[in-house]
Amino acid sequence: MNPAATLRRVKCWCIAAAAVFICVSAPAWAAGKVSPEGAWIKSATALVAMAKGHSPAAGFEWEVEESRERLREIVRQAGPHPAPQRQQLFVSMILLNALLESATKCHQGGVVVCSANLIWQLDAQVKAASAQLKALGS
């Protein structure tokens, strides 16, 4: 085989591999553009799913505490006078956090067991916060 032809084939395979890598990693690039508020709401949604799924209480309590600290940092970084729409989003996020705190108190036998009413409130608050985030375009 001709060395020049072999080199061309290697170059084509390298370019094809790079193109596949770029296509596969593009969702990761898009995920990197998620706002801190969006990331927090996504993690809070996972916590709501844990509250519904009879998760171990100790792990759930720890996750909610970590979530509260992340929310506190998000609000601090926004400064003392955020835009009114962002301030309303923060209120929704804080209400969601308070509901998650309530869910940490609902455990029996080492697992989280929430009332249907609390689960309904958690779902409604996640939807409200997500809608406000979407309205902000974040």
HELIX and SHEET records of a PDB file:
HELIX    1   1 PRO A    3  ALA A   31  1                                  29    
HELIX    2   2 PRO A   36  LYS A   52  1                                  17    
HELIX    3   3 ALA A   57  ALA A   78  1                                  22    
HELIX    4   4 PRO A   84  THR A  104  1                                  21    
HELIX    5   5 ALA A  116  LEU A  136  1                                  21    
SHEET    1   A 2 HIS A 107  GLN A 108  0                                        
SHEET    2   A 2 VAL A 111  VAL A 112 -1                                        
END                                                                             
